[in-house]
Amino acid sequence: MSGFCTTRALVATVLAGFCVAPARADIRVDIDKSSQRMSVRVDGAPRYSWPVSTGRSGYGTPSGTFHPQAMMRSYFSRKYYNAPMPHAIFFHYGFAIHGTTDISRLGGPASHGCVRLHPANAATLFALIQHEGARNTTIHISN
């Protein structure tokens, strides 16, 4: 009987370990500067597609593959007149994906290099990355 109890305790311990560390989904954020669109995939399945604004003439948005470096729910640009950057996801030095109040310009280049989103979409993306983990998130920006 004691062998059964030991085995049962071992199985319970192993199963408890699975409950403590839930699996995380892989998030892929694709930003296409030519179409000014962002698509978000979770574990390969399309989840969202939104218009964005990337860098206007003279202010390029970097191309390449990145990962979130820092996330700030409320942030104000020290470089650009304290401009609000809600739900900022910094991915390359001072460049970030963030919400904007200038929603009429979404779908065309308008920023100083950041990737601007509608505030509701920025909040959705921020929450998704926060829930699934920045380590599981890849940001790909193409021309």
N, C-alpha and C positions, 0 to 999 in steps of 0.2 A: 504494500500500500504506500510506503514512503517513496518508492520509485515513481509511482503514479503522481504523487503530489509534487515531487521535484520536477517531473516532466511538465506537469500542468503549470507550475510556477514559471518554468523556463519559457513555455509558449506564451503565457500571459505577458511576461517581460518583453519578449520579442514583438508581440502585437502592439503593446503600449508604445514601443519605439516608433512604429509606423504611424501611430496616431499623433505623436508629438511633432513629427516633421512631415507636414503635408507636401505632396509634389507641387512643384512650381511650373507654370506654363512658360514657354518661350514666346517672347514678344518681339516682333519685327516691325519697325517703323520705317516705311519707305517714303522719302520726300523727293518728288520730281520737280526740279526747278523750272523745266520747260513748260510743264502743264500747271504748275503752282497747285499741286495736289499732294495730300498725304494719305497713304493707306496704311492701315494697321492690321497685322495678322497675329493671331494667337494660336500657337501650335500649328502653324501653317494654314489655318482657316481664316478667310477674310472676315474682319470684324467691323472696321470703320473705314470710311473714305471721306475726307474733308478738304475744302479749299484752304490754302495757306497763302501767306505773303512771305517771300524770301527777300534777299537783299536787292535794293533798287540800284540803278546805275551809280557806280562809284563805291558801292558797299556790298561786296560779295559775300554770299553765304558759302562756307567751305563745303567742298564735295568730299565724299569718302565714307568710310564706315567708322562709327563711333559707338560709345557706350555712355550712359548717363554718369556724370562725374559728381553732380550735386543736385539736390532738389529742394526748392524753396516755395512753400505755399504762397507766401506774400513777399515780393521783392520789388525794389525800386532801383532803376538804373542810376548808378553814380556817374556814369559817363554821359548820359543823354538826359539831362535836366530832370532827374528824379522820375522819369517815365515809369508808370506802373508796368510790372511784368508778372501778373498773377500766374500761379501754378508753373513756375519756371523749372525747366529740366535742362540744366547746363550739360553740354556734351563736348565742348571743345573750347578751352580757355574761357573767354567771356561770352561765347555764343550759346544761345539757349532756344529751346522751343517754349513758347509761353503764350498766354492769352493776350488779347489786345482790345482796346476800346474802339479802335479804328476799323470796325468790321466792314465798312463799305468798300475798303480796299483789298479785302481778302479775294484771292484768285488772281492777283497781279503783284509784281515786285513792288514793295513799299517800305521795307525795313532797313535798318542799318546793318543787316547781316543775320539777325536772328530769324527764326521761323515763327511767324505769328499765326495764331489760331483764334477762332471764336472762343470767348471765355468759357462757355459751357463745354466745348470740345477739349479745351486745355485742361479743365477740371476732370473730365472723363479719362483722358490719357494719363494725367498725373495719378489719379486713384488706381488705375489699372497697373501702372508701373510700380507704384508703392505696394500694392497688394501682391503682385507676382515677383517683384524684386528687380532692382536695377541691374543686378548681375545677369539676369535672364533676358535683358533687353538689348537689342541691337538697333542702331539708328543708321540707316543708309541714305545718303543724299547724293542724287545723281543730277547731272546737267540736263 
